[in-house]
Structure formats: C-alpha cells, structure tokens
Amino acid sequence: MAFKDLSQGIKISVSRSITTSFERYMSNIQWDEEQFDIQRFVSEWQEYIQNHSSWYSQVSDEMKADPEFHQELAAKINEIIEKIFSEKPSDEQMEEIESLQKQTGKEMDYSCKMEAKYVIEQLKNA
C-alpha cells in the first residue's frame, strides 16, 4: 500500500498536518529562511503528527515502516512547501501590511501568503 492508496480524507489530513506544522515552524524561526533546516522541520512535523493528528493512528505500522511510503511523504512535504512559497499574498494582506507598517513605523519583508499572515500578526503586536 502506498500514499496514493490512502483515502482522500487521510491524504487531506496529511497535507493539513504538513501545512500547520510548517506554519508553526516558520513562525518559531521568525520566517528567517537562513535558519530553515528541513531535518528540524521534519522532526517537528513528526512530533506533531504523533501527538496531534488523527490520521497517524489510522495508518498501519507496516505502512509507516515502508521506505517507499517515507519517500512519498518526503515528496508531499516538498510539494506543499513549494506551494506555500509560491502562493502570493492577497491584495487585502498587502494593504493591511502597508497600513500597519505606516502605523508602527516598522518595515517587514514578506514573499508569500503564509509569511504575510505572520507579518500581519507581528505588526499588530508591535
């Protein structure tokens, strides 16, 4: 059994767990791409899925031990990270950031929608 054989619901849950963990990880390193470490991210993701994801318990131990499954998960992680970085910030986010930067006098760079969300949170708390 391979990743593609999992139910649609489990595949969506896997994707959501990667996205949630990635957002948390990037927030923890303050979106400093120089600090990004894929091994550390994967480690944090594994901790997250073991303790907070319902899908993890629905996958057999045999499948979890399968190297092919791990390769497919690695490909899924890369695909999702690539998608996150390529998703442009919304017009609303850019307008809000511009307004918050004027209010706070603090300039922050951002390049994708998820990072823009982080920047908005930081500027609101500045």
N, C-alpha and C positions, 0 to 999 in steps of 0.2 A: 504494500500500500504506500502511495506517495502523497505528497502535499495536495496535488491536483485531485486526488480521490476523496479528500475530506469534504464534508458537507459545506454548502455555501455559508451557512451560519458560522461554522468554525473558522473558515477562511476569513470571513469578515472580522471575527473576533481576534484572530491572529494579527490582521492588519491594524486594527484599532489598538491592540496592545503595543505594537511597534510604534505607532504614531504617538500614543500617550507617553510611552517611555522616552521616546526621542525628545518630545517637547519638555518633559521634566529634566532630562539630562542636559539639554542645551541651556535651559534656564539655570541649572545648577552651575554651569561653567560660564554663565552670563553671555552666552552666544559668542564666546571667543573661539573662533574657528581654529586658532593655533593650539588651543588646549584640547581640541577634539581628539579622542582616542577611541577608535572603533572597538577595541577589545574591552575598554572600560564601559562603553555604551552597551555592548552585548552582555556583559556581566550584569549591569544594572537591569537590563531588559529581562534576563533570565530570572533574576531575583523577583522582579515584578510579576512575571507570569506564574512563577511558582507560588506566590503569596496572594495575588490579587486577580488572577484570570481564571474564569470558569472553564475556558476551552482546554487549558493544560491538562486537567484531570480527565478530559474526555478523549485524549489521545493515548493510545496504548503504549506501555513501556517498550514494547518491541519496536514500535514506530519511532519513539523518542531516541532509541539506541541506533537506529538505522543511519549510516553516514549519508546516504542519498537524501534522506529527509533533512538532515542538517545542511546539506548543500542547497537544497531548495529553500530552506528558511533563510540562509545567507543571501541568496538571490532576491528573496522577497524583501529582506531588510534593505538591501542596496536599492531596489526598485522604489521602495517607499521613501527612503531618504532623498533619492534623486527627485522624486515627485515633489516632496516638501520644498526642496531648494529651488525648484523651477516654478513653483506657484507664486505668481506675482501678488504683491499687496493690493488690496482693494482700494478703489478711489476713496471710500469712506475712511479707511485706515490712514491713508496718506494725508488726507485733510485733517484728521484728528491729531496725527503726529505733528503736522505743521503748526496747528493751533497750540498744542501742548508745549512744543519747543519754544514758541513765542512767549507763552505764559511763564515757563520755567527758566528760559534763557539757556537751556541745556540742549545741545545738539547730539543726536544719536543716529548712527548709521543703521540701516536695515536693508535686506535684499529680497526677502521672501515674506509671504503672508504670515507664517508662524512667527518669524522673527519680529515682524511689525506688531503682532499681538503682544509679544514680550516687551517691546519698546514702549508701547502704549501703557502697559502696566507699570513699567519703571518710571515713566514721566509723570503718571498720575500720583505715584508715591514719592516723587522728588520734592 
